Amino acid sequence: MFKQISLLGILIFLSWTTLYAQSDAVIDSIYVNYLLEEVVIETNSDELYNRNLPSESLRLSGSLLKLPQNIQVLNSIILADQQIYSMADGVVRNVSGAARIEEWGDLYTYITMRGSRAASFRNGMNVSHKYGLLSEDMSFVDRVEFVKGPSSFMFSNGEPSGIYNVVTKRPTDSGSKSVSMGLGSYGLYRATLDLDGNLDKNHKLLYRFNIAGQSNNAFRDYESTKRLSIAPVVSYQLAKSTLLTAEYLFQFAKLPDLGVSNLFSKEGYADVRRKSTLSDPQLELTHIRDQNITLNLQHQFNEDWKLTSQLSYFNYKQQGSFIWAKSLDDAGNLQRIQYIWDAKNEMKFGQVYLNGAFKTGAVNHHLLSGIDLSDKSYVADFAQSHLLDSIGTYNIYKQGYQAPYYGTAQFDRSRGLKERVGNSFLLESQVIGAYIQDEMGFMDDVLRLSLSGRFSYVRENNYGTITTNRKFTPRVGLNYSITSSTALYALFDQSFVPQSGRLRSGGVASPLTANNYEIGWKKDWFGGCWNTSLVLYQIDKRNQTSADPDNIGGENYVLQFGKTRTQGVEFDVKGELFRGMKAVVNYAYTHAKVTQTTSLYKKGEHVPGYATHTLNAWLNYQFQEGVFKDFGISLVMVYVDDRSTGWNGVYGGRELPNYLKFDGALSWSNDRFSIHLNVYNLADRYLYSGAYHSSGWYYWRPEPPRNFRLSLAYQF
């Protein structure tokens, strides 16, 4: 099937590029003549859905059109229109093939792309970890950049599937100030404040200050969430060409016990009403403090050369618990067991990189070189547990309150976390990396060849077992501009990712290595008002891991495949299609299979944990004239076909059913005010994600029934 799709893609490439090369000038001329009064659409496209330049934290120069990679940027306009409050809140529907593992709720963002987990970054720093940091509140986020495919040459050991980079807000000296208030279903209340200005008359000392508070319950009983985020940033112009920026991010959260939203049954998915809960009013909330301090220094030597250095420290502390099923019989009698989950995550980063441009004869060179240092440490206590129920005291089909027969846990926290744990759950890693890339432009930059390479040294402590690895990974990219607005590219990349997983047999997971092959077509329409991309890729991996389905409580064993191959097609459309009509539409076909037999997986079996087909559409129309001028209406569709669970390819059980969701929104805005009313799950469908467990039961996490968010924002 992939061969057929590949052939179709190549034919589309050839036909489209030929057609558009001939018609670009004619179409753009018609557009400009027809929309002459709306020329602002062409000149101010950053205020729309399409953004053609990467952030500085991606370290790349030039427009996205000229880069040999599929990069999708979600700017603040998209985030605001869709009323996205955190990274765990529907971001992935804007990117082809991206999905979330819902088990982690709002605790942290776990995104998969191209058949495996995508590495998480913040301002160009690899903050990925087995359990991650607290999901970012959108109040301090400027944009989110999804980089498909390997990018390890410039980022520390990035996943072959890609990365997502959260870019925080920085001072702009715009003088803009805004406040917003929101409310919604299940007792949702939210308020934000964004201040952007200067602190001296010479405009050398600038500031940005964001604060947000949120409180809400869930559609299930005894589940509430409270969040607070504070993000002050200052920048100082040390000299005409030197800028120093200091940033502090603080997030505090009280979240429900992570496991209470899961439902269990031996009969199948959705066998229990979605409002059922494993929670109890006596359960304490999980407390999280997430802090980050960053210093960024930029020096512009001249218009061609720039040096950037960055130091950052992350400190994450968690005190909470996790509820799971200890036993479940055919009558629906469930024994809940509560495990402690206290954790501390510390990360330190040092980066310095140089961007430059020069010429050798007729060849233009864009040089990127740098050094990355990182030190990560994660320690967690999963060892203590408490049985909540006796057999028959809690039944999944019974409605109403069911008190824990043995009461809730009183965990022993008299000793410090590391003293309690020792090496039983201690993960540490130190990474030193050096990289260089030369992007060479030929024929007046019509043809661009990128040659890159990275050397990585990694030292890891996995549960007391210390390993070291050294690896050089090359990268070759080719980009050809058919016209000023149409480009073809091809990419070969290697990746190297140390893995902290532990095997039940007693060993430690070997590092993941991968080769990525990719070809793509990109086009900017009508001066960049909207763009399209079509990509075909293949990723060959060795030593890919998956969660061990026999895990219970605090166990974190993994299964390791021999070799796997992931093939796919991605299509994205984003921007303003015509006056007033903005859209984000994408489709992805993903096929992943085992190519080398192991003790648990046979050659040809599907790699678990992905969907074959995903289709997303966000359409927003704002009336341009008449009685409804400045009013907007939006419609959202999410469709997922052929969903596989995390491991049922090995252990049996039914596949997840197809997923279909509709959302809608109404809005009104002018220069200062904006009002958004968003309604989610319009059809009020019973939606969920889950898996079949080797213990003989199904578990799933339901999504909320039909619900709404109403927000009012004022800019002053």
C-alpha positions in Angstrom: 0.0 0.0 0.0 2.8 2.4 0.8 4.3 1.9 -2.6 1.0 2.9 -4.1 0.8 6.0 -1.9 4.4 6.8 -2.7 3.8 6.6 -6.4 0.7 8.8 -6.0 2.6 11.3 -4.0 5.4 11.5 -6.7 2.8 12.0 -9.4 1.1 14.7 -7.3 4.5 16.4 -6.9 5.2 16.4 -10.6 1.8 17.6 -11.7 1.3 20.2 -9.0 4.8 21.7 -9.3 4.6 21.9 -13.1 1.1 23.5 -13.0 2.0 26.0 -10.2 5.3 27.0 -11.8 3.3 28.1 -14.9 0.4 29.7 -13.0 2.0 31.3 -9.9 2.4 34.8 -11.5 -1.1 34.7 -13.0 -2.9 33.6 -9.9 -1.0 36.0 -7.6 -1.8 38.9 -10.0 -5.5 38.0 -10.0 -5.5 37.8 -6.2 -3.8 41.2 -5.7 -6.1 42.9 -8.2 -9.1 41.4 -6.5 -8.1 42.1 -2.9 -6.1 45.3 -3.4 -7.9 46.9 -0.4 -6.9 43.9 1.7 -3.2 44.1 1.0 -2.6 43.9 4.8 -3.2 40.2 4.5 0.0 39.9 2.5 2.1 42.2 4.5 1.0 41.2 8.0 0.7 37.4 7.6 2.2 36.8 11.1 -1.1 38.1 12.5 -2.9 35.3 10.7 -2.5 31.5 11.0 0.5 31.2 8.7 3.9 32.1 9.9 6.8 31.7 7.5 9.8 32.1 9.8 11.1 29.8 12.6 11.9 31.2 16.0 15.5 32.0 16.9 15.5 29.0 19.3 15.4 26.6 16.3 18.7 28.1 15.3 17.8 28.0 11.6 17.9 31.0 9.3 15.7 31.7 6.3 12.0 31.0 5.6 10.4 27.6 6.3 9.8 27.3 2.6 13.6 27.0 2.0 14.3 24.5 4.7 14.6 20.7 3.9 12.2 19.6 6.6 8.5 19.7 7.5 8.1 22.3 10.2 4.6 23.4 11.4 4.2 26.6 13.5 1.2 27.3 15.7 1.2 31.0 16.6 -0.7 32.8 19.3 -3.6 33.6 17.0 -4.4 29.9 16.5 -4.0 29.2 20.2 -6.4 32.1 21.1 -9.1 31.2 18.5 -9.2 27.6 19.7 -9.2 28.6 23.4 -6.2 26.4 24.1 -5.2 26.8 27.8 -2.3 24.4 28.0 -0.1 22.1 25.9 -2.3 19.2 27.0 -5.4 20.9 25.6 -6.0 20.1 21.9 -2.7 21.5 20.4 -2.0 18.3 18.4 -5.1 18.6 16.2 -3.3 21.4 14.3 -0.5 19.2 13.1 -0.7 16.2 10.8 -0.2 12.8 12.5 0.4 14.3 16.0 -1.5 12.7 18.9 -1.5 12.7 22.7 -1.4 9.7 25.1 -4.3 10.7 27.3 -3.3 8.6 30.3 -1.2 11.6 31.6 -4.1 14.1 31.6 -3.0 17.6 32.3 0.1 16.5 34.2 2.5 16.6 31.3 2.4 16.6 27.5 3.1 13.2 25.9 2.9 13.7 22.1 3.5 11.0 19.5 4.3 11.6 15.8 5.4 9.2 13.0 4.9 6.1 15.2 6.7 7.1 18.3 7.0 9.8 21.0 8.1 13.3 20.0 10.8 14.9 22.1 9.7 18.0 24.1 11.7 21.2 23.9 11.3 24.6 25.5 13.1 27.5 23.8 15.4 25.1 22.0 16.3 23.0 25.1 15.6 19.3 25.2 13.5 18.9 28.3 12.3 15.4 27.4 12.1 12.9 30.1 10.2 9.7 30.8 7.7 11.7 32.8 8.4 15.2 31.7 7.7 18.6 33.2 4.3 20.1 33.9 2.4 20.9 30.7 3.0 24.6 29.8 0.2 27.1 30.4 -0.5 29.0 27.2 -0.5 32.4 29.0 3.3 32.6 28.6 3.6 30.8 25.2 4.2 32.7 22.0 4.1 29.8 19.7 4.6 26.0 19.4 6.9 24.7 16.6 6.5 21.1 15.4 9.7 19.8 13.7 9.0 16.5 11.9 11.7 13.9 11.5 15.1 13.8 13.1 16.8 17.1 14.1 19.5 15.7 16.3 22.3 17.5 14.5 21.3 20.7 16.2 19.3 19.5 19.1 20.5 17.1 21.8 19.6 13.6 20.7 16.2 14.4 19.3 13.7 11.6 18.6 13.6 10.4 15.0 9.9 11.1 14.9 10.4 14.8 15.5 10.2 17.4 18.3 7.9 20.1 19.5 9.4 23.3 20.7 7.5 25.6 23.0 8.6 29.2 22.5 7.9 31.5 25.4 6.9 35.2 25.2 9.7 37.8 25.2 9.6 41.6 25.4 8.8 43.3 22.1 8.6 47.0 23.3 5.2 47.2 21.7 3.6 48.7 24.8 0.7 46.3 24.4 -1.2 45.2 27.5 -4.1 42.7 27.7 -6.3 41.0 30.2 -8.7 38.1 29.7 -11.3 36.4 31.8 -13.0 33.1 31.1 -15.5 30.7 32.5 -16.9 27.3 31.4 -18.5 24.0 32.2 -17.7 22.2 35.4 -16.9 25.3 37.4 -14.1 26.6 35.1 -12.8 30.0 35.9 -9.6 31.6 34.4 -8.0 35.0 34.3 -4.8 36.2 32.5 -2.7 39.4 32.4 -0.1 40.2 29.7 2.1 43.3 30.0 4.7 44.3 27.4 6.7 47.5 27.7 9.9 49.3 28.6 11.4 50.5 31.9 13.5 53.4 30.7 13.1 56.3 28.3 15.9 55.0 26.0 14.1 51.7 25.5 17.1 49.7 26.5 15.5 47.9 29.4 12.3 46.0 28.3 10.0 43.7 30.2 7.3 41.2 29.7 5.0 40.0 32.5 2.4 37.2 32.3 0.3 35.8 35.0 -2.6 33.3 34.8 -4.8 31.6 37.3 -7.3 28.8 36.7 -9.7 26.7 38.7 -12.0 24.0 37.5 -13.7 20.7 38.4 -14.2 17.7 36.1 -17.3 16.1 34.7 -16.6 13.3 37.3 -17.1 13.8 41.1 -14.2 14.5 43.5 -11.8 15.8 40.8 -10.7 19.4 40.8 -7.7 21.3 39.4 -6.1 24.6 40.4 -3.2 26.2 38.4 -1.1 29.4 38.7 1.6 30.5 36.4 3.9 33.6 36.7 6.3 34.5 33.9 8.4 37.8 34.3 11.0 38.5 31.6 13.4 41.4 31.2 15.9 42.2 28.4 18.6 44.8 28.5 20.5 46.2 25.5 24.1 46.0 26.9 25.4 47.5 23.7 24.1 48.3 20.2 24.7 44.8 19.1 24.4 42.9 22.4 21.2 41.8 24.1 20.8 40.1 27.5 17.5 38.4 28.4 16.6 37.0 31.8 13.4 34.8 32.2 11.7 33.2 35.1 8.8 30.8 34.8 6.9 29.5 37.7 4.0 27.0 37.6 2.0 25.7 40.5 -0.7 23.1 40.2 -3.0 21.0 42.3 -4.2 18.1 40.2 -6.4 15.0 40.9 -4.7 11.7 41.5 -3.4 10.7 38.0 -5.1 7.4 38.0 -8.6 8.3 39.0 -9.8 9.1 35.5 -9.2 5.6 34.2 -12.1 3.2 34.0 -11.8 -0.6 33.9 -13.9 -3.5 32.6 -13.5 -7.1 31.5 -16.3 -6.7 28.9 -14.8 -4.1 26.7 -14.3 -0.4 26.2 -17.0 2.1 27.3 -18.7 -0.6 29.3 -19.0 1.7 32.3 -20.7 5.1 32.3 -18.2 7.9 31.6 -19.0 9.8 34.7 -17.8 7.0 36.9 -14.6 7.7 38.9 -12.1 5.9 41.0 -11.6 9.0 43.0 -12.7 9.8 46.6 -13.3 13.1 48.4 -10.6 12.0 51.0 -7.9 11.7 48.4 -5.3 14.5 48.5 -4.5 16.4 45.3 -1.2 16.1 43.6 0.9 19.2 44.3 3.4 20.4 41.7 5.9 23.2 41.7 7.6 23.8 38.3 10.3 26.5 38.0 12.7 27.5 35.2 15.4 30.3 35.1 17.0 31.1 31.7 19.7 33.6 30.7 20.1 34.3 27.0 22.9 36.5 25.6 23.0 37.4 21.9 25.8 39.3 20.1 25.5 40.5 16.5 29.0 40.9 15.1 27.7 42.3 11.8 24.7 41.7 9.5 26.1 38.2 8.6 27.4 36.8 11.9 25.6 36.3 15.3 26.6 34.4 18.5 24.0 33.1 20.9 24.6 31.6 24.3 22.1 30.3 26.8 22.0 28.9 30.4 19.0 27.4 31.9 17.9 25.6 35.1 14.7 23.6 35.6 13.4 22.4 39.0 10.3 20.3 39.2 8.8 18.9 42.5 5.8 16.6 42.8 4.0 15.2 45.8 1.0 12.9 45.0 -0.2 9.4 44.3 -1.5 7.1 41.5 -4.5 4.8 41.7 -4.7 1.6 39.7 -6.6 -1.7 39.6 -5.2 -4.5 41.7 -7.9 -7.0 40.8 -11.2 -7.1 38.8 -13.6 -10.1 38.7 -16.4 -10.9 36.2 -19.1 -9.3 38.4 -17.3 -5.9 38.2 -15.8 -6.0 41.7 -12.7 -3.8 41.5 -9.9 -3.5 44.1 -8.4 0.0 43.9 -4.8 0.3 45.0 -3.1 3.7 45.7 0.6 4.1 45.1 2.7 7.0 46.2 4.2 9.2 43.5 6.6 11.8 44.8 9.2 13.0 42.3 11.9 15.6 41.7 13.2 16.5 38.3 16.3 18.8 37.9 17.7 19.9 34.5 20.7 22.1 33.7 21.5 23.3 30.1 24.3 25.2 28.5 24.3 26.2 24.9 26.4 28.3 22.5 25.9 28.5 18.8 27.1 30.6 15.9 25.1 31.6 12.8 27.0 33.1 9.9 26.8 33.8 6.1 29.6 34.1 3.6 30.4 33.4 -0.1 32.9 31.3 -1.9 32.7 32.3 -5.5 29.1 31.8 -6.7 28.2 29.7 -3.7 26.3 31.2 -0.7 27.0 29.6 2.6 24.9 29.7 5.8 26.9 28.2 8.6 25.5 26.9 11.9 27.8 25.4 14.6 27.4 25.0 18.3 28.0 23.1 21.5 25.3 21.7 23.8 25.7 20.6 27.4 22.9 19.1 29.6 22.7 17.4 33.0 19.4 15.8 34.0 18.3 14.0 37.2 15.0 12.4 38.0 14.1 10.6 41.2 10.7 9.2 42.2 9.2 7.2 45.0 6.7 4.6 43.8 7.5 2.0 46.5 4.7 2.7 49.0 1.2 1.5 48.4 -2.2 1.2 50.1 -5.1 -1.1 49.2 -8.4 0.9 49.2 -11.0 -1.8 48.8 -11.8 -5.3 49.8 -13.4 -7.6 47.2 -17.0 -6.6 46.8 -16.8 -3.2 48.4 -16.3 -1.3 45.1 -18.2 -2.2 42.0 -17.6 -0.6 38.6 -21.4 -0.8 37.7 -22.7 0.7 41.0 -23.7 4.3 40.9 -23.2 6.6 43.8 -20.5 7.0 46.4 -18.5 4.0 47.4 -16.2 4.7 50.3 -12.7 3.0 50.5 -13.1 0.0 52.8 -9.6 0.5 54.2 -9.6 4.3 54.0 -7.1 6.3 52.0 -3.3 6.1 52.4 -1.1 7.9 54.9 2.3 7.7 53.2 5.5 8.0 55.2 7.3 11.2 54.0 9.4 11.6 57.1 12.6 11.0 55.1 13.8 12.9 52.1 13.0 11.6 48.6 16.5 10.4 47.7 16.9 8.8 51.1 13.7 6.8 50.6 14.5 5.8 47.0 18.3 5.3 46.7 19.0 3.9 43.3 15.8 2.0 42.9 14.2 4.8 40.8 17.0 7.2 40.0 17.6 8.4 36.4 20.5 10.6 35.5 22.1 11.7 32.2 24.9 14.0 31.1 25.2 14.9 27.4 27.9 16.7 25.6 27.3 17.5 21.9 29.0 19.4 19.1 27.4 20.0 15.7 28.0 21.9 12.4 25.9 22.6 9.4 26.8 24.2 6.1 23.9 25.2 3.9 25.2 26.0 0.4 23.2 27.9 -2.1 23.7 27.5 -5.8 22.2 29.3 -8.8 21.4 32.4 -6.8 20.1 30.3 -3.9 17.6 28.4 -6.1 19.3 25.1 -5.1 20.3 24.6 -1.5 22.4 21.7 -0.2 22.7 21.2 3.6 25.5 19.0 5.0 25.4 18.5 8.8 26.8 16.3 11.5 26.7 15.9 15.2 29.0 14.2 17.7 27.3 13.2 21.0 28.7 11.8 24.3 26.1 10.5 26.7 26.6 9.2 30.2 23.5 7.7 31.9 22.7 6.2 35.3 19.6 4.0 35.0 18.5 2.6 38.3 22.1 2.3 39.5 23.5 0.9 36.2 25.9 3.4 34.5 26.4 3.3 30.7 28.3 5.6 28.3 27.7 6.0 24.5 29.5 8.0 21.8 27.9 8.5 18.4 28.4 10.6 15.2 25.2 11.2 13.2 25.2 12.8 9.7 22.5 14.7 7.9 22.1 15.6 4.2 19.3 17.9 3.0 18.5 19.2 -0.5 15.9 22.0 -1.2 15.0 23.3 -4.7 12.9 26.4 -5.4 10.8 25.7 -8.5 9.4 29.2 -8.1 9.7 31.9 -5.4 6.8 30.3 -3.7 7.2 26.6 -4.5 9.9 24.2 -3.3 10.8 20.5 -3.3 13.1 18.9 -0.8 14.8 15.6 0.1 16.3 14.7 3.4 18.4 11.9 4.9 19.1 12.0 8.6 20.4 9.7 11.4 19.4 9.9 15.0 20.7 8.6 18.3 18.7 8.5 21.5 19.8 7.0 24.8 16.9 5.2 26.5 16.3 5.0 30.2 13.9 2.1 30.1 14.5 -1.0 32.2 13.7 -4.5 31.0 11.9 -7.0 33.2 14.7 -9.5 32.5 17.0 -7.2 34.4 18.8 -5.4 31.5 18.7 -1.8 30.4 17.2 -0.7 27.1 19.8 -0.1 24.4 20.1 3.3 22.7 17.6 3.9 19.9 19.2 4.5 16.4 17.3 5.4 13.3 17.7 6.4 9.6 15.1 8.8 8.2 14.4 9.3 4.5 12.0 12.0 3.5 10.8 13.9 0.4 8.4 16.9 0.4 6.7 19.6 -1.5 5.9 23.0 0.0 4.0 26.0 -1.4 3.2 29.5 -0.1 0.0 30.9 -1.7 -0.7 34.6 -2.4 2.2 36.2 -0.8 2.3 33.7 2.1 -1.3 34.1 3.2 -1.6 30.3 3.4 0.6 27.4 2.6 0.5 23.7 1.9 2.9 20.9 2.3 2.9 17.2 1.2 5.5 14.9 2.7 6.5 11.2 2.2 8.8 9.6 4.8 10.4 6.4 6.0 12.0 5.8 9.3 14.0 2.6 10.0 14.6 2.2 13.8 16.6 -0.2 15.9 15.8 -0.8 19.6 12.5 1.0 19.7 10.8 0.6 23.1 7.2 0.3 24.3 5.7 0.2 27.8 5.5 -3.3 29.3 1.8 -4.2 29.6 2.5 -6.3 32.7 3.4 -3.1 34.6 1.4 -2.4 37.8 1.6 0.4 40.2 5.0 2.1 40.1 6.6 -0.5 37.7 8.1 1.1 34.6 9.5 -1.8 32.6 9.7 -1.6 28.8 9.7 -4.0 25.9 12.3 -3.5 23.2 11.8 -4.3 19.5 14.6 -5.4 17.3 14.0 -3.4 14.1 11.0 -1.4 13.0 10.0 0.6 9.9 7.6 3.5 9.9 6.3 4.9 6.6 3.8 7.6 6.1 2.3 10.5 4.2 1.5 14.0 5.7 -0.5 16.8 4.2 -1.0 20.2 5.9 -2.9 23.4 4.9 -2.7 26.5 7.1 -3.5 30.2 6.7 -6.2 32.5 5.2 -7.7 30.8 2.2 -9.7 33.8 1.1 -11.0 37.0 2.8 -12.2 36.1 6.2 -11.7 32.3 5.9 -8.9 30.9 8.0 -8.1 27.2 8.1 -5.9 24.6 9.6 -6.5 21.2 7.8 -4.2 18.2 7.9 -4.2 14.5 7.1 -1.6 11.8 8.0 -1.2 8.1 7.0 1.1 6.2 9.3 2.1 2.5 8.9 4.6 1.0 11.4 5.7 -2.7 11.5 8.3 -4.9 13.0 11.0 -5.8 10.5 13.1 -8.1 12.7 11.6 -10.9 14.9 12.2 -10.7 18.6 11.1 -12.9 21.5 7.8 -10.9 21.8 7.2 -9.6 18.3 7.2 -11.3 15.0 8.4 -9.8 11.7 5.5 -8.0 10.0 3.5 -7.3 13.1 2.2 -3.8 13.7 4.1 -1.6 16.1 1.6 -0.7 18.8 0.5 2.8 19.9 -0.4 4.7 16.8 -3.3 5.4 14.3 -3.2 4.6 10.6 -5.3 7.6 9.5 -5.8 11.0 11.2 -7.8 13.9 9.7 -8.2 17.2 11.4 -9.9 20.4 10.2 -10.4 23.8 11.9 -12.3 26.3 9.8 -12.9 29.8 10.9 -14.8 32.4 9.0 -15.1 36.1 10.1 -17.7 38.2 8.3 -16.1 41.2 6.5 -19.2 43.4 6.0 -22.9 43.8 6.7 -24.7 43.4 10.0 -22.5 40.5 11.1 -19.3 42.3 10.4 -16.5 41.3 12.9 -18.5 38.2 14.0 -16.9 34.8 13.4 -17.9 31.2 13.3 -15.7 28.1 13.6 -16.1 24.4 13.0 -13.7 21.7 14.1 -13.5 18.0 13.1 -11.2 15.3 14.4 -11.3 11.9 12.8 -9.0 9.0 13.7 -9.3 5.6 11.9 -7.6 2.3 12.7 -6.4 3.2 16.2 -4.0 0.6 17.8 -3.6 0.4 21.6 -0.3 0.5 23.4 0.4 -3.3 23.2 -2.6 -5.3 22.1 -0.8 -6.5 19.0 0.9 -8.9 21.4 -1.5 -9.6 24.2 -4.8 -9.6 22.4 -8.0 -7.7 23.1 -10.1 -5.6 20.8 -8.8 -2.6 18.9 -10.0 0.8 19.8 -12.9 2.0 17.7 -12.6 4.9 15.3 -12.7 8.3 16.8 -14.9 11.2 15.5 -15.3 14.5 17.3 -16.9 17.9 16.4 -16.3 21.2 18.1 -17.6 24.7 17.2 -17.1 28.3 18.2 -18.6 31.8 17.8 -16.6 35.0 18.2 -16.6 38.7 17.9 -13.6 41.1 17.9 -12.5 44.6 17.2 -9.3 46.5 17.8 -9.6 46.2 21.6 -12.2 43.6 22.5 -12.7 40.0 21.7 -15.2 37.4 22.8 -15.0 33.7 22.2 -17.6 31.0 22.9 -16.2 27.5 22.2 -18.3 24.4 22.5 -16.5 21.0 22.5 -17.9 17.6 21.6 -20.9 19.0 19.9 -22.5 15.6 19.3 -22.0 14.6 23.0 -20.3 11.3 22.0 -18.7 8.9 24.4 -15.0 9.5 23.4 -12.0 7.9 25.0 -8.5 6.4 24.6 -7.3 3.2 26.2 -5.8 -0.3 25.9 -6.2 -3.9 26.7 -4.1 -5.0 29.7 -2.4 -8.3 30.0 -4.2 -8.9 33.3 -7.4 -9.6 31.3 -9.2 -6.3 31.5 -9.7 -3.2 29.4 -8.9 0.3 30.7 -9.7 3.6 29.1 -9.9 7.4 29.9 -13.1 9.1 28.9 -13.2 12.6 27.5 -15.7 15.2 28.8 -19.3 15.3 27.5 -20.5 18.4 25.6 -19.0 21.4 27.3 -18.2 25.1 26.7 -15.7 27.9 27.3 -16.5 31.6 27.2 -13.8 34.2 27.3 -13.5 38.0 27.1 -10.2 39.7 26.3 -9.4 43.4 26.4 -6.3 45.0 25.0 -5.3 48.4 26.3 
